Amino acid sequence: MLSVVGLASILTALGSSSLNVALPEVVRHFGAGAAAASWMLLSFMLANTVLMVVFGRLADMFGRRAMYLCGLATYTGASLLLGFAPGEWHVVALRVVQAAGGAMLLTNSAALLTDAFPRRHLGRGMGIYIASFSVAQLVGPTLGGFLTHRLGWQWVFWYNVPLGVLCLIWGAITLRRTASGAGERGIDLPGNLLVLVSLGGLLFGLSQAADYGWTDPVVVGGVVLFALLMPVFVVVERRSAHPVVDVRLFADRVFALDLLATLLSTVGRMAVVLLVALYYQAVRGEDPVAAGLKVLPLSVAMMIASMSAGPLHAWLGARLVGLLGNVIGTAGLVVLLACVSPDVGYGPVCAGTVLVGIGAGMFLPATATAILDQLPSHRIGIVNAMRLMVQNTGVVVSTALALSLVTGPLPAALRPAVFAGTLSRVAPGGIGALITGYRITFGVLAAVSALAALASLGGLRRRARRPASPAVQDAVPAPGGTPGPAGERCP
């Protein structure tokens, strides 16, 4: 079970981490503008986020094995077609299809592990699972840069195909069938549409801020649309028989703080690999291979920290480990803020990225374990999907916010050169403005990460004062229409 989940996690994480470094080459090939370049990344994240909870509920209803194998087939097929894309917006569209396959995989991975592992060993299994993402982030940037530089941008997508076929065969052999939740059938279509429109409006507004400024009507309109639809979403979800996000779960303050910390921590750290890779190409004029090698220490640190999750959780407890991870990650962002400049040596940048990697490697498995531990089987899929939706929302916001902020001080005509990695060659005079953008971006990300640490501290203190309420189990009826067992409390 762990081998299948780990291989598929490497597959999906490779797809995003390698494109982060290869993005300038893809942009140059198509002559894409800044908007298309941003949406090559954002389209995957947005579709993945919106579809996450849908597939989480479908997996609880019809079985996780079938959903997992379908996700592998969809992701692999889209990767094959991406290499034949005739234009930049075809890449964006196929990334949406790829994201659907990724959502089927991600929403089931932690749920499959939670079903398979005894509770006392869940932290160890979750740490190995999170470490598989670190392996992909370790290999992805270098592999993506190498393949793009030597074989062409198509191989950033094509190398997923043989690995995907291998995972599909191994999964068909290894994964056991799981019981479906016959009593919890139904999809919340209005809720999913509201997520798509509201979150899509927010993301579109953020993506346009770099080109038109933060006071432009398009940018303000996207943010206002999100703010106006959120109360509507809450009302719809409270009345839905099968809500995409069950708002009653947030009656448990510990659960709510865990999710808030997940959102803020992801916003604070997720764009770091992309920002550092772009820095070495756009500011220092290095090729994708060299830039990929420069971000390796972050992934190595994250992998080592994740692999240490089991012993750390046993010694300190999952929530304390999560808090320490956020503190260390915030320190890394402060180091990056303090040292970023056109001629800074590699040492300080490496130190900052290592601290960010250690913090992420500690926080992610700790919080996943804290949220999913002791849940009844029929609730794991949907609650894990909620966790991943929040985490993916953080990924999308982090990327959109970082891309907008980092290019904000530049004239609009020079912004495409940042994404193409050619700014230092075509307009050396713009490097100073780009560095200003980097300082603003790292400052904002550090502040958000500090708020994540405060949320983790709040969850830790509340959990220490009292046991968590049974809201997570009881918010939605268990199969057969009866409440979940009150004795099974969420962490």
Secondary structure as the mmCIF struct_conf table of DSSP 4:
data_model
#
loop_
_struct_conf.conf_type_id
_struct_conf.id
_struct_conf.beg_label_comp_id
_struct_conf.beg_label_asym_id
_struct_conf.beg_label_seq_id
_struct_conf.end_label_comp_id
_struct_conf.end_label_asym_id
_struct_conf.end_label_seq_id
HELX_RH_AL_P HELX_RH_AL_P1 LEU A 2 PHE A 30
TURN_TY1_P TURN_TY1_P1 GLY A 31 GLY A 31
HELX_RH_AL_P HELX_RH_AL_P2 ALA A 34 PHE A 62
HELX_RH_AL_P HELX_RH_AL_P3 ARG A 64 LEU A 82
TURN_TY1_P TURN_TY1_P2 GLY A 83 PHE A 84
BEND BEND1 GLY A 87 GLY A 87
HELX_RH_AL_P HELX_RH_AL_P4 GLU A 88 ALA A 116
BEND BEND2 PHE A 117 PHE A 117
HELX_RH_3T_P HELX_RH_3T_P1 ARG A 119 HIS A 121
HELX_RH_AL_P HELX_RH_AL_P5 LEU A 122 ARG A 150
TURN_TY1_P TURN_TY1_P3 LEU A 151 LEU A 151
TURN_TY1_P TURN_TY1_P4 TRP A 153 GLN A 154
HELX_RH_AL_P HELX_RH_AL_P6 TRP A 155 TRP A 158
TURN_TY1_P TURN_TY1_P5 TYR A 159 TYR A 159
HELX_RH_AL_P HELX_RH_AL_P7 ASN A 160 THR A 174
HELX_LH_PP_P HELX_LH_PP_P1 LEU A 175 ARG A 177
TURN_TY1_P TURN_TY1_P6 ALA A 182 GLY A 183
HELX_RH_AL_P HELX_RH_AL_P8 LEU A 189 TYR A 212
TURN_TY1_P TURN_TY1_P7 TRP A 214 THR A 215
BEND BEND3 ASP A 216 ASP A 216
HELX_RH_AL_P HELX_RH_AL_P9 PRO A 217 ARG A 239
BEND BEND4 ALA A 241 HIS A 242
BEND BEND5 VAL A 244 VAL A 245
HELX_RH_3T_P HELX_RH_3T_P2 VAL A 247 ALA A 251
BEND BEND6 ASP A 252 ASP A 252
HELX_RH_AL_P HELX_RH_AL_P10 ARG A 253 ARG A 269
TURN_TY1_P TURN_TY1_P8 MET A 270 ALA A 271
HELX_RH_AL_P HELX_RH_AL_P11 VAL A 272 LEU A 278
HELX_RH_PI_P HELX_RH_PI_P1 TYR A 279 VAL A 283
TURN_TY1_P TURN_TY1_P9 ARG A 284 ARG A 284
HELX_RH_AL_P HELX_RH_AL_P12 PRO A 288 LYS A 294
TURN_TY1_P TURN_TY1_P10 VAL A 295 VAL A 295
HELX_RH_AL_P HELX_RH_AL_P13 LEU A 296 MET A 307
TURN_TY1_P TURN_TY1_P11 SER A 308 SER A 308
HELX_RH_AL_P HELX_RH_AL_P14 ALA A 309 LEU A 316
HELX_RH_AL_P HELX_RH_AL_P15 ALA A 318 CYS A 339
BEND BEND7 SER A 341 SER A 341
TURN_TY1_P TURN_TY1_P12 PRO A 342 ASP A 343
HELX_RH_AL_P HELX_RH_AL_P16 TYR A 346 LEU A 372
TURN_TY1_P TURN_TY1_P13 ASP A 373 GLN A 374
HELX_RH_AL_P HELX_RH_AL_P17 SER A 377 THR A 407
TURN_TY1_P TURN_TY1_P14 GLY A 408 PRO A 409
BEND BEND8 LEU A 410 LEU A 410
HELX_RH_3T_P HELX_RH_3T_P3 ALA A 412 LEU A 414
HELX_RH_AL_P HELX_RH_AL_P18 ARG A 415 ALA A 420
TURN_TY1_P TURN_TY1_P15 GLY A 421 GLY A 421
HELX_RH_AL_P HELX_RH_AL_P19 LEU A 423 VAL A 426
HELX_RH_3T_P HELX_RH_3T_P4 PRO A 428 GLY A 430
HELX_RH_AL_P HELX_RH_AL_P20 ILE A 431 ARG A 465
BEND BEND9 ARG A 466 ARG A 466
HELX_LH_PP_P HELX_LH_PP_P2 PRO A 467 SER A 469
TURN_TY1_P TURN_TY1_P16 PRO A 470 PRO A 470
HELX_RH_AL_P HELX_RH_AL_P21 ALA A 471 ASP A 474
BEND BEND10 ALA A 475 VAL A 476
HELX_LH_PP_P HELX_LH_PP_P3 PRO A 477 ALA A 478
TURN_TY1_P TURN_TY1_P17 PRO A 479 GLY A 480
BEND BEND11 GLY A 481 GLY A 481
HELX_LH_PP_P HELX_LH_PP_P4 THR A 482 PRO A 485
TURN_TY1_P TURN_TY1_P18 ALA A 486 GLY A 487
BEND BEND12 GLU A 488 GLU A 488
#
